[in-house]
Amino acid sequence: MDRRDLITEQPNPNSSSIDIMSTREILEEINKEDAKISFAIKSAIPQIEKTVELCVDAIKHRKHIFYIGAGTSGRLGVLDASEMPPTFSVPEDWFQGIIAGGDLALRKSIEGAEDEVKSAINDLNEYNIQKGDVIIGISTSGAAKYVQAALNHSKKIGCKTIYLICNQEPFYDANVDLIISIKVGPEIITGSTRMKAGTATKLALNMISTATMVRLGKIYGNLMVDLMVVNEKLVDRGVRIIQDLTDLNYEDSSAMLFSAEKSVKTALVMINRKCNLDEARKILERSNGILRDIID
């Protein structure tokens, strides 16, 4: 395969005259292309579903999920992983993001980092990946040697490996359990995969991490009952969740939240079972944190 054969590298006929369009026309053309993304994601749901099942199983067995990528792909992986602890009150090591070039690459482009095979293996070793961990390699074109090397190395160790790409097949093959192929088509600016491919990647990662958390009981109904109450906005949200799920008013809900040491889920158990903090924690532990099994 030649790089020019990759969908992400092909010119988009719909934007061939974008340089002479008006600002409104440019924006409308970008919007038309972005509208195609959700349909591409829908076609990949069966593979995304299998990925979620692997992630749920890994966490239940005290393993971890790693996103690894270069450039935009790596940044999106780090972003998604970093949002898990405050959103769902989970340990920081459940989801982890690794980017070629290290933390500096989050802000600045590190030229050539995506081609560093040895760096990929060194980075994985630094994170002490183990058999049973899930490694999700993100490369929209599938042409990052860094990601290819990471996936092959992880597979040898005994990890579950997933290749997330935005082409029919990756430019560099890797030994993986699953390929999530999200075919969004040529970019509005030829080869600029930070656009449609980047958006598709963000959507897919949101689906993987959020569905995993739902399956693990971090959500009741559609409420974030396990959120980490770390600022005024989240205190207010936590109080309103308690208020919505009980007969308490705002003030009493607030008092219960602080009695439960700012744990919404624990406060709800205390209210429902009319028990103290220690008893509520034991009940949650026995139910593996599944709130619906306790209060329904």
PAROFI-467710 format. One record per residue (C-alpha): z, x, y; residue in one letter; residue number from 1. Coordinates in steps of 0.25 Angstrom, whole numbers, plus 5000, padded with zeros to 4 digits. Layout:
<zz:Z | xx:X | yy:Y | res:A | n:NUM>
...
// end
This chain:
<zz:5000 | xx:5000 | yy:5000 | res:M | n:1>
<zz:4997 | xx:5005 | yy:5014 | res:D | n:2>
<zz:5006 | xx:5002 | yy:5025 | res:R | n:3>
<zz:4996 | xx:4994 | yy:5032 | res:R | n:4>
<zz:4996 | xx:4984 | yy:5021 | res:D | n:5>
<zz:5010 | xx:4980 | yy:5024 | res:L | n:6>
<zz:5011 | xx:4966 | yy:5030 | res:I | n:7>
<zz:5021 | xx:4972 | yy:5041 | res:T | n:8>
<zz:5011 | xx:4982 | yy:5045 | res:E | n:9>
<zz:4999 | xx:4973 | yy:5047 | res:Q | n:10>
<zz:4994 | xx:4968 | yy:5060 | res:P | n:11>
<zz:4997 | xx:4953 | yy:5063 | res:N | n:12>
<zz:4984 | xx:4946 | yy:5068 | res:P | n:13>
<zz:4992 | xx:4936 | yy:5075 | res:N | n:14>
<zz:4997 | xx:4947 | yy:5085 | res:S | n:15>
<zz:4985 | xx:4955 | yy:5086 | res:S | n:16>
<zz:4983 | xx:4952 | yy:5101 | res:S | n:17>
<zz:4998 | xx:4952 | yy:5104 | res:I | n:18>
<zz:4997 | xx:4963 | yy:5115 | res:D | n:19>
<zz:4988 | xx:4953 | yy:5124 | res:I | n:20>
<zz:4997 | xx:4941 | yy:5122 | res:M | n:21>
<zz:5006 | xx:4935 | yy:5132 | res:S | n:22>
<zz:5021 | xx:4936 | yy:5130 | res:T | n:23>
<zz:5021 | xx:4921 | yy:5125 | res:R | n:24>
<zz:5010 | xx:4924 | yy:5116 | res:E | n:25>
<zz:5017 | xx:4936 | yy:5110 | res:I | n:26>
<zz:5030 | xx:4928 | yy:5108 | res:L | n:27>
<zz:5023 | xx:4917 | yy:5102 | res:E | n:28>
<zz:5016 | xx:4926 | yy:5092 | res:E | n:29>
<zz:5029 | xx:4933 | yy:5088 | res:I | n:30>
<zz:5035 | xx:4919 | yy:5086 | res:N | n:31>
<zz:5024 | xx:4915 | yy:5077 | res:K | n:32>
<zz:5025 | xx:4927 | yy:5068 | res:E | n:33>
<zz:5040 | xx:4926 | yy:5067 | res:D | n:34>
<zz:5039 | xx:4911 | yy:5063 | res:A | n:35>
<zz:5033 | xx:4917 | yy:5050 | res:K | n:36>
<zz:5045 | xx:4924 | yy:5046 | res:I | n:37>
<zz:5053 | xx:4913 | yy:5040 | res:S | n:38>
<zz:5042 | xx:4909 | yy:5031 | res:F | n:39>
<zz:5041 | xx:4924 | yy:5026 | res:A | n:40>
<zz:5056 | xx:4924 | yy:5023 | res:I | n:41>
<zz:5055 | xx:4911 | yy:5016 | res:K | n:42>
<zz:5046 | xx:4917 | yy:5006 | res:S | n:43>
<zz:5056 | xx:4928 | yy:5003 | res:A | n:44>
<zz:5068 | xx:4919 | yy:5001 | res:I | n:45>
<zz:5068 | xx:4921 | yy:4985 | res:P | n:46>
<zz:5070 | xx:4936 | yy:4987 | res:Q | n:47>
<zz:5080 | xx:4934 | yy:4998 | res:I | n:48>
<zz:5087 | xx:4925 | yy:4989 | res:E | n:49>
<zz:5088 | xx:4935 | yy:4978 | res:K | n:50>
<zz:5093 | xx:4945 | yy:4988 | res:T | n:51>
<zz:5104 | xx:4936 | yy:4992 | res:V | n:52>
<zz:5108 | xx:4934 | yy:4977 | res:E | n:53>
<zz:5109 | xx:4950 | yy:4976 | res:L | n:54>
<zz:5117 | xx:4951 | yy:4988 | res:C | n:55>
<zz:5127 | xx:4940 | yy:4984 | res:V | n:56>
<zz:5129 | xx:4946 | yy:4970 | res:D | n:57>
<zz:5130 | xx:4960 | yy:4976 | res:A | n:58>
<zz:5142 | xx:4956 | yy:4986 | res:I | n:59>
<zz:5149 | xx:4948 | yy:4975 | res:K | n:60>
<zz:5149 | xx:4961 | yy:4967 | res:H | n:61>
<zz:5154 | xx:4969 | yy:4979 | res:R | n:62>
<zz:5141 | xx:4976 | yy:4982 | res:K | n:63>
<zz:5134 | xx:4977 | yy:4995 | res:H | n:64>
<zz:5120 | xx:4973 | yy:5002 | res:I | n:65>
<zz:5113 | xx:4984 | yy:5009 | res:F | n:66>
<zz:5101 | xx:4982 | yy:5019 | res:Y | n:67>
<zz:5093 | xx:4995 | yy:5021 | res:I | n:68>
<zz:5081 | xx:4997 | yy:5030 | res:G | n:69>
<zz:5075 | xx:5005 | yy:5041 | res:A | n:70>
<zz:5072 | xx:5001 | yy:5056 | res:G | n:71>
<zz:5072 | xx:4986 | yy:5058 | res:T | n:72>
<zz:5074 | xx:4983 | yy:5044 | res:S | n:73>
<zz:5087 | xx:4992 | yy:5043 | res:G | n:74>
<zz:5092 | xx:4986 | yy:5056 | res:R | n:75>
<zz:5091 | xx:4972 | yy:5051 | res:L | n:76>
<zz:5098 | xx:4975 | yy:5038 | res:G | n:77>
<zz:5110 | xx:4982 | yy:5046 | res:V | n:78>
<zz:5110 | xx:4970 | yy:5055 | res:L | n:79>
<zz:5111 | xx:4960 | yy:5044 | res:D | n:80>
<zz:5122 | xx:4968 | yy:5037 | res:A | n:81>
<zz:5130 | xx:4970 | yy:5049 | res:S | n:82>
<zz:5131 | xx:4955 | yy:5052 | res:E | n:83>
<zz:5137 | xx:4952 | yy:5038 | res:M | n:84>
<zz:5152 | xx:4956 | yy:5041 | res:P | n:85>
<zz:5154 | xx:4948 | yy:5054 | res:P | n:86>
<zz:5146 | xx:4936 | yy:5049 | res:T | n:87>
<zz:5152 | xx:4934 | yy:5035 | res:F | n:88>
<zz:5165 | xx:4943 | yy:5035 | res:S | n:89>
<zz:5160 | xx:4951 | yy:5024 | res:V | n:90>
<zz:5162 | xx:4966 | yy:5022 | res:P | n:91>
<zz:5153 | xx:4976 | yy:5029 | res:E | n:92>
<zz:5148 | xx:4982 | yy:5016 | res:D | n:93>
<zz:5142 | xx:4969 | yy:5010 | res:W | n:94>
<zz:5129 | xx:4970 | yy:5019 | res:F | n:95>
<zz:5126 | xx:4984 | yy:5024 | res:Q | n:96>
<zz:5113 | xx:4988 | yy:5032 | res:G | n:97>
<zz:5107 | xx:5002 | yy:5031 | res:I | n:98>
<zz:5096 | xx:5007 | yy:5040 | res:I | n:99>
<zz:5087 | xx:5019 | yy:5040 | res:A | n:100>
<zz:5092 | xx:5029 | yy:5050 | res:G | n:101>
<zz:5106 | xx:5024 | yy:5050 | res:G | n:102>
<zz:5113 | xx:5016 | yy:5062 | res:D | n:103>
<zz:5105 | xx:5023 | yy:5072 | res:L | n:104>
<zz:5093 | xx:5016 | yy:5067 | res:A | n:105>
<zz:5099 | xx:5003 | yy:5071 | res:L | n:106>
<zz:5096 | xx:5006 | yy:5085 | res:R | n:107>
<zz:5085 | xx:5016 | yy:5085 | res:K | n:108>
<zz:5073 | xx:5019 | yy:5076 | res:S | n:109>
<zz:5075 | xx:5030 | yy:5067 | res:I | n:110>
<zz:5061 | xx:5035 | yy:5064 | res:E | n:111>
<zz:5058 | xx:5038 | yy:5050 | res:G | n:112>
<zz:5071 | xx:5032 | yy:5044 | res:A | n:113>
<zz:5064 | xx:5022 | yy:5036 | res:E | n:114>
<zz:5057 | xx:5034 | yy:5028 | res:D | n:115>
<zz:5070 | xx:5041 | yy:5025 | res:E | n:116>
<zz:5071 | xx:5039 | yy:5010 | res:V | n:117>
<zz:5083 | xx:5049 | yy:5008 | res:K | n:118>
<zz:5090 | xx:5042 | yy:5020 | res:S | n:119>
<zz:5090 | xx:5028 | yy:5013 | res:A | n:120>
<zz:5097 | xx:5034 | yy:5000 | res:I | n:121>
<zz:5107 | xx:5041 | yy:5009 | res:N | n:122>
<zz:5110 | xx:5029 | yy:5017 | res:D | n:123>
<zz:5112 | xx:5021 | yy:5004 | res:L | n:124>
<zz:5121 | xx:5031 | yy:4998 | res:N | n:125>
<zz:5129 | xx:5031 | yy:5011 | res:E | n:126>
<zz:5131 | xx:5016 | yy:5009 | res:Y | n:127>
<zz:5135 | xx:5019 | yy:4995 | res:N | n:128>
<zz:5126 | xx:5008 | yy:4989 | res:I | n:129>
<zz:5130 | xx:5004 | yy:4975 | res:Q | n:130>
<zz:5124 | xx:4997 | yy:4963 | res:K | n:131>
<zz:5124 | xx:4982 | yy:4965 | res:G | n:132>
<zz:5122 | xx:4984 | yy:4980 | res:D | n:133>
<zz:5110 | xx:4976 | yy:4986 | res:V | n:134>
<zz:5100 | xx:4984 | yy:4995 | res:I | n:135>
<zz:5091 | xx:4977 | yy:5003 | res:I | n:136>
<zz:5080 | xx:4986 | yy:5009 | res:G | n:137>
<zz:5073 | xx:4981 | yy:5021 | res:I | n:138>
<zz:5059 | xx:4986 | yy:5025 | res:S | n:139>
<zz:5050 | xx:4976 | yy:5031 | res:T | n:140>
<zz:5038 | xx:4984 | yy:5027 | res:S | n:141>
<zz:5044 | xx:4990 | yy:5014 | res:G | n:142>
<zz:5039 | xx:5004 | yy:5020 | res:A | n:143>
<zz:5053 | xx:5010 | yy:5023 | res:A | n:144>
<zz:5055 | xx:5022 | yy:5013 | res:K | n:145>
<zz:5070 | xx:5021 | yy:5017 | res:Y | n:146>
<zz:5071 | xx:5007 | yy:5012 | res:V | n:147>
<zz:5063 | xx:5010 | yy:4999 | res:Q | n:148>
<zz:5072 | xx:5022 | yy:4996 | res:A | n:149>
<zz:5085 | xx:5014 | yy:4998 | res:A | n:150>
<zz:5080 | xx:5003 | yy:4989 | res:L | n:151>
<zz:5076 | xx:5012 | yy:4978 | res:N | n:152>
<zz:5089 | xx:5020 | yy:4979 | res:H | n:153>
<zz:5097 | xx:5007 | yy:4978 | res:S | n:154>
<zz:5090 | xx:5002 | yy:4966 | res:K | n:155>
<zz:5093 | xx:5015 | yy:4959 | res:K | n:156>
<zz:5108 | xx:5013 | yy:4962 | res:I | n:157>
<zz:5107 | xx:4999 | yy:4956 | res:G | n:158>
<zz:5107 | xx:4991 | yy:4969 | res:C | n:159>
<zz:5099 | xx:4978 | yy:4971 | res:K | n:160>
<zz:5088 | xx:4981 | yy:4980 | res:T | n:161>
<zz:5080 | xx:4972 | yy:4989 | res:I | n:162>
<zz:5068 | xx:4975 | yy:4998 | res:Y | n:163>
<zz:5066 | xx:4967 | yy:5010 | res:L | n:164>
<zz:5052 | xx:4968 | yy:5016 | res:I | n:165>
<zz:5042 | xx:4960 | yy:5024 | res:C | n:166>
<zz:5029 | xx:4964 | yy:5016 | res:N | n:167>
<zz:5024 | xx:4959 | yy:5003 | res:Q | n:168>
<zz:5029 | xx:4972 | yy:4997 | res:E | n:169>
<zz:5036 | xx:4985 | yy:5002 | res:P | n:170>
<zz:5027 | xx:4997 | yy:5006 | res:F | n:171>
<zz:5037 | xx:5005 | yy:4998 | res:Y | n:172>
<zz:5042 | xx:4999 | yy:4985 | res:D | n:173>
<zz:5056 | xx:5000 | yy:4981 | res:A | n:174>
<zz:5064 | xx:4997 | yy:4968 | res:N | n:175>
<zz:5070 | xx:4983 | yy:4972 | res:V | n:176>
<zz:5076 | xx:4971 | yy:4966 | res:D | n:177>
<zz:5069 | xx:4962 | yy:4977 | res:L | n:178>
<zz:5059 | xx:4962 | yy:4988 | res:I | n:179>
<zz:5061 | xx:4952 | yy:4999 | res:I | n:180>
<zz:5047 | xx:4952 | yy:5005 | res:S | n:181>
<zz:5046 | xx:4944 | yy:5018 | res:I | n:182>
<zz:5031 | xx:4944 | yy:5022 | res:K | n:183>
<zz:5032 | xx:4941 | yy:5037 | res:V | n:184>
<zz:5017 | xx:4946 | yy:5040 | res:G | n:185>
<zz:5012 | xx:4956 | yy:5050 | res:P | n:186>
<zz:5021 | xx:4958 | yy:5062 | res:E | n:187>
<zz:5017 | xx:4953 | yy:5076 | res:I | n:188>
<zz:5017 | xx:4968 | yy:5080 | res:I | n:189>
<zz:5011 | xx:4976 | yy:5068 | res:T | n:190>
<zz:5021 | xx:4983 | yy:5060 | res:G | n:191>
<zz:5033 | xx:4978 | yy:5069 | res:S | n:192>
<zz:5042 | xx:4974 | yy:5058 | res:T | n:193>
<zz:5054 | xx:4972 | yy:5067 | res:R | n:194>
<zz:5047 | xx:4958 | yy:5070 | res:M | n:195>
<zz:5044 | xx:4948 | yy:5059 | res:K | n:196>
<zz:5048 | xx:4957 | yy:5048 | res:A | n:197>
<zz:5061 | xx:4961 | yy:5055 | res:G | n:198>
<zz:5064 | xx:4946 | yy:5057 | res:T | n:199>
<zz:5061 | xx:4943 | yy:5043 | res:A | n:200>
<zz:5071 | xx:4954 | yy:5038 | res:T | n:201>
<zz:5082 | xx:4949 | yy:5047 | res:K | n:202>
<zz:5080 | xx:4935 | yy:5041 | res:L | n:203>
<zz:5080 | xx:4940 | yy:5027 | res:A | n:204>
<zz:5093 | xx:4948 | yy:5029 | res:L | n:205>
<zz:5100 | xx:4936 | yy:5036 | res:N | n:206>
<zz:5096 | xx:4928 | yy:5023 | res:M | n:207>
<zz:5101 | xx:4938 | yy:5013 | res:I | n:208>
<zz:5114 | xx:4941 | yy:5020 | res:S | n:209>
<zz:5117 | xx:4927 | yy:5024 | res:T | n:210>
<zz:5114 | xx:4920 | yy:5011 | res:A | n:211>
<zz:5122 | xx:4931 | yy:5004 | res:T | n:212>
<zz:5134 | xx:4927 | yy:5013 | res:M | n:213>
<zz:5132 | xx:4913 | yy:5010 | res:V | n:214>
<zz:5132 | xx:4915 | yy:4995 | res:R | n:215>
<zz:5145 | xx:4923 | yy:4996 | res:L | n:216>
<zz:5152 | xx:4912 | yy:5003 | res:G | n:217>
<zz:5152 | xx:4917 | yy:5017 | res:K | n:218>
<zz:5147 | xx:4904 | yy:5023 | res:I | n:219>
<zz:5153 | xx:4890 | yy:5021 | res:Y | n:220>
<zz:5143 | xx:4879 | yy:5024 | res:G | n:221>
<zz:5135 | xx:4887 | yy:5035 | res:N | n:222>
<zz:5147 | xx:4893 | yy:5042 | res:L | n:223>
<zz:5151 | xx:4907 | yy:5042 | res:M | n:224>
<zz:5165 | xx:4905 | yy:5037 | res:V | n:225>
<zz:5166 | xx:4920 | yy:5034 | res:D | n:226>
<zz:5163 | xx:4925 | yy:5048 | res:L | n:227>
<zz:5171 | xx:4937 | yy:5054 | res:M | n:228>
<zz:5178 | xx:4932 | yy:5066 | res:V | n:229>
<zz:5177 | xx:4944 | yy:5075 | res:V | n:230>
<zz:5174 | xx:4938 | yy:5089 | res:N | n:231>
<zz:5176 | xx:4926 | yy:5098 | res:E | n:232>
<zz:5163 | xx:4919 | yy:5093 | res:K | n:233>
<zz:5166 | xx:4921 | yy:5079 | res:L | n:234>
<zz:5180 | xx:4916 | yy:5081 | res:V | n:235>
<zz:5175 | xx:4903 | yy:5087 | res:D | n:236>
<zz:5165 | xx:4902 | yy:5076 | res:R | n:237>
<zz:5176 | xx:4904 | yy:5065 | res:G | n:238>
<zz:5184 | xx:4893 | yy:5072 | res:V | n:239>
<zz:5173 | xx:4883 | yy:5073 | res:R | n:240>
<zz:5170 | xx:4885 | yy:5058 | res:I | n:241>
<zz:5184 | xx:4882 | yy:5054 | res:I | n:242>
<zz:5184 | xx:4870 | yy:5063 | res:Q | n:243>
<zz:5171 | xx:4865 | yy:5057 | res:D | n:244>
<zz:5176 | xx:4866 | yy:5043 | res:L | n:245>
<zz:5190 | xx:4861 | yy:5045 | res:T | n:246>
<zz:5197 | xx:4850 | yy:5053 | res:D | n:247>
<zz:5203 | xx:4860 | yy:5063 | res:L | n:248>
<zz:5201 | xx:4860 | yy:5078 | res:N | n:249>
<zz:5196 | xx:4873 | yy:5084 | res:Y | n:250>
<zz:5210 | xx:4878 | yy:5088 | res:E | n:251>
<zz:5215 | xx:4876 | yy:5074 | res:D | n:252>
<zz:5203 | xx:4882 | yy:5068 | res:S | n:253>
<zz:5205 | xx:4894 | yy:5077 | res:S | n:254>
<zz:5219 | xx:4896 | yy:5072 | res:A | n:255>
<zz:5215 | xx:4895 | yy:5058 | res:M | n:256>
<zz:5205 | xx:4906 | yy:5060 | res:L | n:257>
<zz:5215 | xx:4915 | yy:5065 | res:F | n:258>
<zz:5225 | xx:4912 | yy:5055 | res:S | n:259>
<zz:5214 | xx:4916 | yy:5045 | res:A | n:260>
<zz:5212 | xx:4929 | yy:5052 | res:E | n:261>
<zz:5199 | xx:4925 | yy:5057 | res:K | n:262>
<zz:5193 | xx:4921 | yy:5043 | res:S | n:263>
<zz:5186 | xx:4908 | yy:5044 | res:V | n:264>
<zz:5185 | xx:4906 | yy:5029 | res:K | n:265>
<zz:5200 | xx:4909 | yy:5027 | res:T | n:266>
<zz:5204 | xx:4900 | yy:5038 | res:A | n:267>
<zz:5196 | xx:4888 | yy:5032 | res:L | n:268>
<zz:5203 | xx:4891 | yy:5018 | res:V | n:269>
<zz:5216 | xx:4891 | yy:5025 | res:M | n:270>
<zz:5213 | xx:4877 | yy:5031 | res:I | n:271>
<zz:5207 | xx:4871 | yy:5019 | res:N | n:272>
<zz:5217 | xx:4876 | yy:5009 | res:R | n:273>
<zz:5229 | xx:4875 | yy:5019 | res:K | n:274>
<zz:5233 | xx:4889 | yy:5015 | res:C | n:275>
<zz:5237 | xx:4902 | yy:5022 | res:N | n:276>
<zz:5228 | xx:4914 | yy:5025 | res:L | n:277>
<zz:5232 | xx:4922 | yy:5012 | res:D | n:278>
<zz:5229 | xx:4910 | yy:5003 | res:E | n:279>
<zz:5216 | xx:4907 | yy:5010 | res:A | n:280>
<zz:5211 | xx:4921 | yy:5007 | res:R | n:281>
<zz:5215 | xx:4920 | yy:4993 | res:K | n:282>
<zz:5208 | xx:4907 | yy:4991 | res:I | n:283>
<zz:5195 | xx:4913 | yy:4997 | res:L | n:284>
<zz:5196 | xx:4925 | yy:4988 | res:E | n:285>
<zz:5197 | xx:4916 | yy:4976 | res:R | n:286>
<zz:5185 | xx:4909 | yy:4981 | res:S | n:287>
<zz:5177 | xx:4921 | yy:4984 | res:N | n:288>
<zz:5177 | xx:4917 | yy:4998 | res:G | n:289>
<zz:5168 | xx:4904 | yy:4996 | res:I | n:290>
<zz:5174 | xx:4895 | yy:5006 | res:L | n:291>
<zz:5167 | xx:4882 | yy:5000 | res:R | n:292>
<zz:5174 | xx:4884 | yy:4987 | res:D | n:293>
<zz:5187 | xx:4883 | yy:4994 | res:I | n:294>
<zz:5186 | xx:4872 | yy:5004 | res:I | n:295>
<zz:5176 | xx:4863 | yy:4998 | res:D | n:296>
// end
